[in-house]
Amino acid sequence: MLPAADAIVPDWPAPPGVRALFTTRVGGVSVAPFDSFNLGDHVRDEPLAVAGNRERLAAFTSPARPVFLQQVHGTQVVHLAPDTRDGTVADACVVQSPGVAATIMVADCLPVLFAHASGTVVAAAHAGWRGLVEGVIEATALALRDAAGEGEVMAWLGPCIGPKAFEVGAEVCEAFVAVDHQAAAHFWPLGDGKFLADLQALARLRLQAVGITNVHGNDGSPAWCTVTQSSRFFSHRRDAAVLGSTGRMAACIWIG
């Protein structure tokens, strides 16, 4: 079983029976540069190590099985069933019954967990900047509400690249502002067409736009930054250029 000290358990008013966690890089069996709790099977880590780490995660979420998606920075939402295979192409997923855990892998992008107030439906979304612009939050919220019906939806934001580390080009700023002019407040010019962006704040805007205001977790403070907290989090931007690759963490939510 994954020790509680090696995972972040969301501090939010989730309904009874809804469970969630976010793994850190600590507590697994992978060796550098994937040390040690890498869950990604596409990053050139030793397959047996990844399998061992995934078994450790599954022991914690048991009897719910984590379903690992093939994430493509899109807006596809899949409804998970006990027979849903790992590798299903989607960037968000919805769970309506015990037995499976909605699972999103990240290493700088923002994981967003959702829970309906009834406790009968939960969801998870992979929200990098492309997914946010294209509407992954909106698609996930719509799918969850279609499944659950009336009632409040709450969200939890996990660790991601922080606002002092997320340098982007002008095209990223322009893409967000084209969707919502309020997004301009979350970009800071650096010169030469570069900006710093606050990914979690941009996600909060999209959540607010779909009527989700009960939002918890990542507030943009340094402790949530995957880039700067190197001993706790994997970071693609920090590590890939230097080490050739990096591991993946997972955000999971399930009913059980």
C-alpha positions as MATLAB code, in Angstrom:
seq = 'MLPAADAIVPDWPAPPGVRALFTTRVGGVSVAPFDSFNLGDHVRDEPLAVAGNRERLAAFTSPARPVFLQQVHGTQVVHLAPDTRDGTVADACVVQSPGVAATIMVADCLPVLFAHASGTVVAAAHAGWRGLVEGVIEATALALRDAAGEGEVMAWLGPCIGPKAFEVGAEVCEAFVAVDHQAAAHFWPLGDGKFLADLQALARLRLQAVGITNVHGNDGSPAWCTVTQSSRFFSHRRDAAVLGSTGRMAACIWIG';
ca = [
       0.000    0.000    0.000;
       1.202    3.500   -0.824;
       2.126    5.243    2.448;
      -0.061    8.251    3.152;
       3.066   10.399    3.575;
       3.940    9.804   -0.079;
       0.703   11.172   -1.467;
      -1.271   14.386   -1.272;
      -4.801   13.709   -0.066;
      -7.052   16.591   -1.153;
      -8.340   18.800    1.641;
     -11.815   19.555    0.330;
     -15.428   18.943    1.394;
     -15.952   15.922   -0.835;
     -19.146   13.918   -0.301;
     -18.943   10.756    1.824;
     -17.597    7.854   -0.178;
     -15.575    9.994   -2.588;
     -11.838    9.382   -2.258;
      -8.939   11.053   -4.022;
      -5.162   11.396   -3.999;
      -2.248   12.876   -5.888;
       0.989   10.909   -5.992;
       4.403   12.505   -5.598;
       7.697   11.218   -6.996;
       8.442    9.544   -3.628;
       7.748    5.947   -2.636;
       8.345    3.830   -5.706;
      10.976    1.547   -7.201;
      12.171    3.394  -10.326;
      15.785    4.562  -10.543;
      17.098    7.938  -11.714;
      15.991    9.961  -13.560;
      12.597    8.405  -12.854;
      13.175    8.103   -9.124;
      11.190    6.788   -7.731;
       7.409    6.627   -8.081;
       7.070    7.073  -11.841;
       3.708    5.923  -13.213;
       4.262    6.740  -16.881;
       4.890    3.810  -19.238;
       5.845    6.085  -22.149;
       8.883    7.894  -20.721;
      11.606    5.232  -21.266;
      11.552    3.986  -17.684;
      12.105    0.274  -17.058;
       8.714   -1.426  -17.729;
       8.975   -3.688  -14.691;
       9.563   -0.668  -12.440;
       6.534    1.129  -13.873;
       4.423   -1.991  -13.400;
       5.578   -2.233   -9.799;
       4.710    1.390   -9.147;
       1.293    0.987  -10.713;
       0.665   -2.041   -8.527;
       1.485    0.056   -5.463;
      -0.997    2.705   -6.554;
      -3.682    0.095   -7.264;
      -3.221   -1.319   -3.776;
      -4.082    2.067   -2.333;
      -7.145    2.664   -4.523;
      -8.363   -0.970   -4.189;
     -10.918   -2.196   -4.970;
     -11.032    0.623   -7.539;
      -8.620    0.051  -10.447;
      -6.751    3.124  -11.758;
      -7.351    3.463  -15.510;
      -4.372    5.063  -17.261;
      -5.418    7.040  -20.330;
      -3.400    7.942  -23.417;
      -3.532   11.708  -23.003;
      -3.186   13.849  -26.130;
      -3.853   17.420  -24.869;
      -7.387   17.316  -26.237;
     -10.942   17.478  -24.907;
     -12.180   13.898  -25.288;
     -14.049   12.616  -22.216;
     -14.490    8.883  -21.627;
     -16.917    7.222  -19.202;
     -14.948    4.564  -17.348;
     -16.296    1.052  -16.844;
     -14.722   -1.968  -15.161;
     -13.560   -3.230  -18.569;
     -12.111    0.091  -19.826;
      -8.586   -0.616  -20.993;
      -5.462    1.315  -20.121;
      -4.355    3.357  -23.112;
      -7.841    4.594  -23.998;
      -7.355    7.917  -25.795;
      -8.886   10.759  -23.764;
      -7.879   13.707  -21.605;
     -10.720   13.426  -19.117;
     -12.809   10.677  -17.609;
     -16.014   10.212  -15.628;
     -16.770    7.520  -13.038;
     -20.322    6.639  -11.945;
     -19.777    3.493   -9.891;
     -17.223    1.761   -7.677;
     -14.541   -0.388   -9.232;
     -12.516    2.087  -11.274;
     -10.550    5.226  -10.418;
     -10.474    8.228  -12.740;
      -6.746    8.782  -13.230;
      -4.799   11.623  -14.859;
      -1.016   11.614  -15.277;
       0.956   14.872  -15.154;
       4.434   16.333  -14.912;
       3.676   20.108  -15.136;
       0.160   20.134  -16.583;
      -2.709   20.716  -14.167;
      -4.825   17.803  -12.914;
      -8.409   18.774  -12.070;
     -10.612   16.480   -9.973;
     -14.394   16.914   -9.869;
     -17.037   15.577   -7.497;
     -20.811   15.938   -7.679;
     -22.434   16.838   -4.365;
     -24.502   13.653   -4.482;
     -21.325   11.573   -4.313;
     -22.573    9.448   -7.211;
     -20.347   10.804   -9.988;
     -16.712   11.955  -10.054;
     -14.377   13.009  -12.860;
     -10.807   13.973  -13.647;
      -9.277   16.154  -16.367;
      -5.805   16.756  -17.785;
      -5.544   20.521  -18.158;
      -2.458   21.754  -19.914;
      -2.702   25.104  -21.628;
      -3.913   23.571  -24.906;
      -6.637   21.594  -23.188;
      -7.795   24.637  -21.254;
      -8.030   26.755  -24.394;
      -9.836   24.036  -26.324;
     -12.365   23.390  -23.548;
     -11.418   20.297  -21.563;
     -12.894   21.842  -18.379;
     -16.169   22.586  -20.130;
     -16.359   19.128  -21.707;
     -15.685   17.380  -18.399;
     -18.199   19.472  -16.473;
     -20.862   18.802  -19.116;
     -20.248   15.052  -19.064;
     -20.348   14.937  -15.274;
     -23.572   16.935  -15.060;
     -25.204   14.851  -17.775;
     -24.435   11.775  -15.691;
     -25.329   13.174  -12.268;
     -28.158   15.613  -12.885;
     -28.858   18.678  -10.752;
     -26.575   19.539   -7.857;
     -23.387   21.362   -6.997;
     -20.080   20.326   -8.521;
     -16.821   20.958   -6.663;
     -13.272   20.837   -7.972;
      -9.760   20.290   -6.661;
      -6.650   21.503   -8.481;
      -3.449   19.522   -8.062;
       0.183   20.597   -8.381;
       1.336   22.033  -11.706;
       3.957   24.350  -13.168;
       3.781   27.532  -11.115;
       3.244   31.142  -12.216;
       6.912   32.053  -11.735;
       8.099   29.123  -13.868;
       5.575   28.906  -16.722;
       7.096   30.951  -19.556;
       5.025   30.990  -22.749;
       4.927   32.783  -26.068;
       2.554   35.534  -27.102;
       0.451   33.008  -29.039;
      -0.531   31.292  -25.797;
      -1.614   34.551  -24.204;
      -3.561   35.509  -27.312;
      -5.312   32.125  -27.425;
      -6.580   32.481  -23.851;
      -7.636   36.118  -24.240;
      -9.572   35.221  -27.397;
     -11.667   32.845  -25.274;
     -11.992   35.120  -22.226;
     -10.651   38.664  -21.943;
     -10.278   38.198  -18.180;
      -7.436   35.790  -18.883;
      -5.135   38.730  -19.636;
      -4.853   39.372  -15.883;
      -3.007   36.066  -15.488;
      -0.155   36.792  -17.913;
       2.866   38.957  -17.120;
       5.086   40.252  -19.961;
       8.789   39.402  -19.844;
       9.770   41.107  -23.086;
      10.692   39.642  -26.475;
       7.185   38.270  -26.880;
       7.415   36.093  -23.767;
       5.039   35.944  -20.814;
       4.726   34.234  -17.445;
       1.357   32.487  -17.078;
      -0.620   31.310  -14.041;
      -2.063   27.982  -15.166;
      -4.144   27.298  -12.057;
      -5.700   30.775  -12.200;
      -6.577   30.276  -15.866;
      -8.249   26.982  -14.920;
     -10.225   28.727  -12.194;
     -11.554   31.132  -14.835;
     -12.773   28.231  -16.959;
     -14.359   26.568  -13.923;
     -16.106   29.793  -12.996;
     -17.401   30.102  -16.559;
     -19.220   26.766  -16.185;
     -20.592   27.633  -12.764;
     -18.093   25.746  -10.597;
     -17.028   28.104   -7.813;
     -16.399   25.585   -5.023;
     -12.718   25.144   -5.949;
      -9.915   23.885   -3.704;
      -6.254   22.923   -3.847;
      -3.587   24.687   -5.896;
      -3.625   28.436   -5.274;
      -0.503   29.278   -7.242;
       1.779   29.422   -4.202;
       5.307   27.951   -4.434;
       4.499   24.703   -2.607;
       2.291   23.619   -5.531;
       4.890   24.259   -8.251;
       6.133   21.096   -9.942;
       9.169   22.881  -11.409;
      10.628   24.346   -8.230;
       9.745   21.528   -5.813;
      12.213   19.110   -7.380;
      12.464   16.678   -4.463;
       8.714   16.102   -4.444;
       7.475   16.451   -8.028;
       8.436   15.382  -11.527;
       8.639   18.234  -14.045;
       8.927   17.819  -17.803;
      10.020   21.399  -18.322;
      12.702   21.201  -15.641;
      14.065   17.742  -16.387;
      13.431   16.656  -19.977;
      16.014   18.897  -21.663;
      18.719   17.978  -19.152;
      17.929   14.341  -18.358;
      16.203   13.330  -21.570;
      12.897   12.527  -19.908;
      11.054   12.613  -16.605;
       8.498   10.569  -14.698;
       4.768   11.064  -14.311;
       2.606   11.542  -11.239;
      -1.091   10.701  -11.018;
      -4.235   12.304   -9.685;
      -6.931    9.739   -8.866;
     -10.542   10.024   -7.758;
     -12.952    7.173   -7.128;
     -16.127    6.120   -5.361;
     -15.708    3.564   -2.625;
];
